[in-house]
Every structure is written in structure tokens, then in C-alpha cells.
Amino acid sequence: MDNKKFYVYILLTENNTLYCGYTDDVNRRFELHKSGKGAKYTRANKPLKIVYTHEFSTKSEAQKEEFRIKHLPKSKKLELCNI
């Protein structure tokens, strides 16, 4: 049985925007974003720190939560992150 975990994460960028994604390794993914190889959005909006993570047991659950979060207004995302 595979015990792989998946995570939804939110990054705060240097221009005070938020980026949401999913991964199976948050720290590795954050390093990719910082190096400019993570996503087009984070190449233009440099990530400062991880402000939210949530663990899921399946990739599908993580993807559904990422989709839900991406469609929230910024105020609700900030609430989720306790910012």
C-alpha cells in the first residue's frame, strides 16, 4: 500500500499576492518556485514564504481543494492562512 501524501499550499509573494498549488513535497516545490522553475506565476511574482499547507491522502482530494481555494476571494484565502 502506498502511503504517499499530497498537500495543498499557499505562498505569499513579494508583491503581497498569494499563489496556491498542490504537491507531494511542499519544501521541494517551494525551492522550485524560488528558483524560477515552479510556475509561470511565481517566476513573475517571487515567493517569500509558505503561509498555508494542508495534507491529503490522495492526489484527487488535493487537486479538488486547490481548485476550491483558487476560486475563493482573496479575503477568504487570507482568512484560511490566518494572515
WOWO-V394877 format. One record per residue. N is the residue number from 1. PHI is phi as a letter, one per 30 degrees, with the letter a starting at -180 (none if undefined). BURIAL is I if it has 9 or more other C-alpha atoms within 8 Angstrom, else O. Layout:
# WOWO-V394877
n->N phi->PHI burial->BURIAL
n->N phi->PHI burial->BURIAL
This chain:
# WOWO-V394877
n->1 phi->none burial->O
n->2 phi->d burial->O
n->3 phi->c burial->O
n->4 phi->d burial->O
n->5 phi->c burial->I
n->6 phi->b burial->I
n->7 phi->b burial->I
n->8 phi->c burial->I
n->9 phi->b burial->I
n->10 phi->b burial->I
n->11 phi->c burial->I
n->12 phi->c burial->I
n->13 phi->c burial->I
n->14 phi->d burial->I
n->15 phi->c burial->O
n->16 phi->i burial->O
n->17 phi->c burial->O
n->18 phi->c burial->I
n->19 phi->b burial->I
n->20 phi->c burial->I
n->21 phi->a burial->O
n->22 phi->b burial->I
n->23 phi->a burial->I
n->24 phi->c burial->O
n->25 phi->a burial->O
n->26 phi->d burial->I
n->27 phi->d burial->O
n->28 phi->d burial->O
n->29 phi->d burial->I
n->30 phi->d burial->I
n->31 phi->d burial->I
n->32 phi->d burial->I
n->33 phi->d burial->I
n->34 phi->d burial->I
n->35 phi->d burial->O
n->36 phi->i burial->I
n->37 phi->c burial->I
n->38 phi->d burial->I
n->39 phi->a burial->O
n->40 phi->e burial->O
n->41 phi->d burial->O
n->42 phi->d burial->I
n->43 phi->d burial->I
n->44 phi->d burial->O
n->45 phi->b burial->I
n->46 phi->d burial->I
n->47 phi->d burial->I
n->48 phi->c burial->O
n->49 phi->a burial->O
n->50 phi->d burial->I
n->51 phi->c burial->I
n->52 phi->a burial->I
n->53 phi->b burial->I
n->54 phi->b burial->O
n->55 phi->c burial->I
n->56 phi->b burial->I
n->57 phi->d burial->I
n->58 phi->b burial->I
n->59 phi->d burial->I
n->60 phi->e burial->O
n->61 phi->d burial->I
n->62 phi->d burial->I
n->63 phi->d burial->I
n->64 phi->d burial->O
n->65 phi->d burial->I
n->66 phi->e burial->I
n->67 phi->e burial->O
n->68 phi->d burial->O
n->69 phi->d burial->I
n->70 phi->d burial->O
n->71 phi->c burial->O
n->72 phi->d burial->I
n->73 phi->d burial->O
n->74 phi->e burial->O
n->75 phi->e burial->O
n->76 phi->d burial->O
n->77 phi->d burial->I
n->78 phi->d burial->I
n->79 phi->e burial->O
n->80 phi->e burial->O
n->81 phi->d burial->I
n->82 phi->h burial->O
n->83 phi->c burial->O
